[in-house]
């Protein structure tokens, strides 16, 4: 009997795993299952170039035409995996079909979070996570329309930028005192706020939404302060929750994600998890984390495939995310947190990069805002510094004339004998 790997979820992690399995020699059966009706596609354009009509829906395909058939992969779309029988090593679909597996990869992703608000079910209130939702939103983004975005996170701001590019009156309501407050230092957040406001986005911080106004059709949004905003479309962009239902029903451990080890393996040695649904050990070894990021999903899918094949590859990638809005780009490498010491450097294009150090001076994260050429270059070097857990002097991090690539030379970092004094000065 042929061996079989079943992959539940055909997003970035699932398709990356299928590709890697074939590339690394798995010649037996692969079954790829998805609830969505479409073939696998790239998600980042859904909030950007698809909405601005710069890219067609067919242009976001994740795989070349015919790739699944050419590689002998059984692809089932529009199906829901209902149950896992771990003893029988099988997955049962909602319609009753069952697939036996030798190994199972759960790449179930995440689902948009909807707050419990009056009016949230009105027509015109939508979230953005899928190709179908992007198609609905794209049709509603017309000049003379009014869009209110609830949530000043990554997706909300990307949609706001796309809406402004199409001449839509756009308002962003963020409950926190800063945009992107969970993933950005305030220095970068302030630049993003300024960018949006200068392009006509109306941004309100500390905006606590009380209700969505309207009966059958959305008419606007009301804050707890009583202030109201007129809208014919409301985007709810307040985060997402990992889709762990299938794992929980199978008795697998979950905690804001499916718990896996450094090899992306659950407590069941034949079941792996990857992508937005997986909670895994952080590269620092300090904690477990779950990320909703394009690169993380791609990399984890490939790593899970290698470990299914018995390679024993630890997933230790430095987290990385990016966004392009209007004519600027921002990127984050590592995991920012409020306890870190901030060291800022100005970029030639008027942008800024913020280096975030732990209490011992180790570079843990970097956030940069500016032009693509400037940001990509400095974040790439910073990622290597983070990977090596180096302790660069704040003075060289601040100095725009200092080439950070020198820090990657084996003796460069250790040459800064006054490091602790400099770090203390920055703290003060």
N, C-alpha and C positions, 0 to 999 in steps of 0.2 A: 504493500500500500504506500502511495506517495505521501511524503511528509507535507504538512501544510502550516503556513503562518497566516493568521487572520488579523487584520488591522481594522479596528473600529474607529472611523474618523478619517476623512480624506482632505483635511486641511494641510497646513504646511508640514506639520510633524508626520502625519500619516503618509503623505506623498513622498516626503524626503526619505522615510524609512523604506518604502517600496522601491524607490530608485536605488538606494544604497544596498539593499538585499540583492538585487540583480547584479549590480556592479561588483559586488564582493563574492559572487559565486553561488548564491542560493539558486538552484535550478529547479527545485520542486515548486509546489503550488503556493500562490499568494492570493488571498482574498481581501479586497479593499471595500469596506462598507461605509456608506454615508447617508445621513438623513436628507441631505440636500438633493435637489433634483438635477443639478448641473454637474458637469465634469469638474475636477479640481481646478481651483483658480487662486490667483494671488490676491491677498486681502488689502495690503497697503493702498492700492489705487482706489479702493471703494470710497474713501473719504476725500480723495484728492482729484486725480486726473479723470476718473469716471464721472464725478459730479460736475466738473468743469467742462465736460464733453470733449476733452482733449484726447480721451482714449475710449474705444468702444468696449462693450462688454466682452466681445470675442477676443479682444486684445489682452485680456488679463489671465488667459489660460496658464495654469502652472506647468503643464506638460505639453510637449509637442503633439500635434494631431496624430492619432494612431499609436501613440507610445504604449498605452496600456495593452492594446491588442498585440502589438508587435512583441511585447515582453511577456506575453502569456499570463497577464494578471486578470483575474475575474473581478470586475468592477460592478458593484450593485449600488445604484443611487436610489434615493427616495425610500430607503428602508431604515427601520429603527431596531437596534439591538435591544432586546427586552431582558435577557437573562444570560448569565454565565453559569454553567454547571462545571465546577472546578474538578470534581471527581471524574466526570465523563469527558472532560476537556472539550467542551462544546459551547457555542454561542447560539442562542435561539432568537430569531427575529420576530417582530410583532405579528407577521402573517403566519408564523408557525415553522418556517424554514429553519433548518439547523445546520451549522457548520462545525465539524470537528476541527480541533486545532492541535498542533504540536507545541506551538508558541502563539501567544496572544499579545498584541500591542494595543493598549488603550490610548488613543489620541483624540479624546472626545471633546477637547477644547473648553470654551467657556461660553456662558450665556449672558446676554445683557441683563443688568440689574434694574428692576423697575421699582421706584419708591412707592409706598402706599399713600397715594395722594388722591383726593377727589378729582374726578375727571380724567384720570390717567388712561382710561379705556376709550376716550373720545376719538373719533376719526380725525386723522391729521396728527396724532401723537405717535411717534415712531422711535425706534432705536436703530442703530446701525451696526450690524455684525455680519450680514450675509449679502450675497449678490442680489437677491430679491429685494432686500431692504434698501440697498443702494439704488436700485432701479426705481423704486417708489419715491425715494427722496429726490432723485435727479429730476423727475417729472414735476416736482413741487417747487423746485428752485428756479423761479422765473422773476424777472424784473417786476416791481410793484407788489411782490409778495413780501410777507413779513415772517421771518424765522426767529424763534426764541430757542436758544440752546440751554438746557438745564445741565450744568456741569462744565467746569473750565479745565477739564483734563485733555489728554492728547486727542482723542477722537472728536470731542466737542470743538476744540480749537481748529482742527484740520477742516471740519465741516464748515465752521464759521468763515475761515479763509476762503474756501471754495465758494461759499454762498456770496461773499463780498465780491469775488471775481466775476460773478454772474449778475451783479447789480442788485442783490437781494438785501433789503433792510434787515440787519442781523443784530440780535442782542444775545449776549452770553451772561448767564446768571450763575455765579459761583458762590457756594456757601462759605468756603474758607476765606481767610484774609488775603490769599495770594493764588494765582493760577498755578496749576501743576505742583501744588505744594508738597505732594508725597514723593515726587521724583526730582524736583529741581531746587537748588539753593535760591534764596531770594534775589540774589544779584542777577541770575539768569531769568527768573520769573518776571522781574521788573522790566527787562528788555522785551520780553514777549508781550507783556501787557501794553507797553508803549507801541510796539509794532502793530498790534491789532487796532488800538485806538487811532493811530495815525492813518490806518487804512479804512476807517469808517465803522469798525465794529464797536458797538456800544457794550462795554463790559462793566458789570456791577459785581463788586466783591462783598462778601458778608451778606449775600442775598439768600435768605432762607425761604424757600418756596412753600407756600401753604396749600395752594390748590391750582389745578388747571381748569380754566374757565371754559364753559361750553357744555351743551347737552350731547347731542349726537355728533356735532362738529366742533372742533376746538376753536375757541375765540380768543384765548389769551392765557396769561399766567398771573397769579396773584401771590405776592410775598406776605409773610406774616406781619410785616410793617404796614400792610394795606396798599402798598404801591402795586399798580397793575400795568401789564404790558400786553398790547394787542398783538395777536399772532394768528396766521392761518396754518402754520406748521410749527410743531414743537418737537424738537429732538431731545430725547432723554439720554444723557451721556454721563451717568453717574457711576460707571464702573461695570464690572462683570464678575460673575461667580463661576467657579470651575464646575464643569458638568461631571459630577462624581456619582450620580445616581446608580449607574450600572455597576460601578465598583463597590458601592455600599451594599447593594443587593446581593453581591457575590461574597460579602464578608471580608472585603479587603479594607485595610486601614486607611482612613481619610482624615484630613485636618486642613480645611481650606485647600483641598487638592488631594490627589491620590499619593500616598506616601511611598517613596521609592528610595533605594540606596544610591550610592555614587555611580552604579552601573545602570540606573534607571529601572531597576528590578524591584517588584513588590515582594512581600513576604512569601508569595507563591512563586517559586523559581521559574515557572513557565509563563508568567504574566508580567509584562513590562508596561510602563506608562511614559508618555513624553508630551511636550508642548504645554499649552496653557493650563491643562488639567493636572499636571504633575508637580508635586512638592518634593524638592530634592535638597541634598546637603549643599550649602553655599561653598564657594571656592575658598573662602577664608576659614572654613571649618567651624565657624562660630554658631551657625544656626541653620535652619532649613528655610528655603525660599520658594516662591512660585512666581513665575514671570509670564506676563502676556506681551510677548515681543516676537516679531517676525524672525529675527536671527536665532533667538533661543529655540524656537520651534523647529526651524530647519536643522540646527546643529544637534538638538536632542533626538530628532527622528533618525538622523544618520548614526548617532552614537548608540541608540537603542538597537538599531539593526546590527551593528557590529557585535554588540553583546549577546544578542540572540544567536549569532553565529559563533559564540564562544570566545570572542577576542579579549574580554575583560578590560575594556577601555573606560576609565573614570571620566565622568563629565565634570570638568573643572573650568569651563569657559567663563571669562569675565563677562557679566551681563552688559549688553549694549543695546541702545535704542536710538532712533533718530526720527526727526520730522522735518519736513520742508513746508513752510507757510509763507505766502506772499513771495518776497525775493530773498528770504533768509532761511537758514538751516540751524537746527540745534540738535546736539547729540549728547548722550550721557553714557559713560562707561563706569561700571561698578555700581555700588548701591549707596546712594547718599543717605545720610541720617542727620538728625539735629545735633548729635554730640560731636560731630566732626569740626575741625578747625578749617576755616575758609581762607584760601590764599588766591587772590585775583591777579590776572594778567590781562592787559589790553591787547587786542589784536589790531593789525594794520588797517583792517577795513572798518574799524569802529566797533567791532564785536568785542566779546569778553569770554575768557575761559576761567572757570573757578575750579581750583584743585582742593580736594577735601581730604584732610589728613586725620588719622586717629590720634589718640593721646600720646602714642609713642613716635609719631612722625611718619608712620607708614602711609603712603598714598593709597586710599581706598576707593576713591571715585573722582570723576572729572565731568564737568558739564561745560559745554561751549556753545556760543551763539554768534552767528555771523554769516559770512559767505561760505559756500560749500568748500572751496579750495582751502580756505584758512582753517575751518572747523575740522574737516576730515583729516588734514595733516596732523594737527596737534592732538586730536583724540586718538588717532592711531598710535602715536608715540606714547601717550599717557596710558593706553591700554597695556602696552608692553611693560611699562613701569609698574602698573598695578599687578600684573601677572607675576612679576618677580618680587613683589612685596618690598620694594625699595623705599628708602627714607631720604628723599631729596630735600635739600635745604630750601626753606621758604624763599630765601633771597634769590635763588636761581629760578624758582618757579615764577616769581613776580617779574623778573627781568625779561622784557620782550626781545632783547638782543641775544639772549642765551639760547643756544640750540639744545633743546631737550634730548636730542639723540645722544649727546655726550653722556647723559646719565646712564645709558644702557651699556657703557663700557664698564667692565667688571670692577674697576677701582674708583670710578668717578664719584659714586655716592659716598663711599667711605672716606673720601678726602675732605669732607666738610666737618672739621673738628668742632666748629662752633654751632653745629646744628641745633642742639637743644636750646641754646641761648636765643637763636634766631626764631625758633618756634615759639618760645615764651614771649618774645617781642610781638609776634603776630597775634598771639592770644590776648595780649594787653591792648 
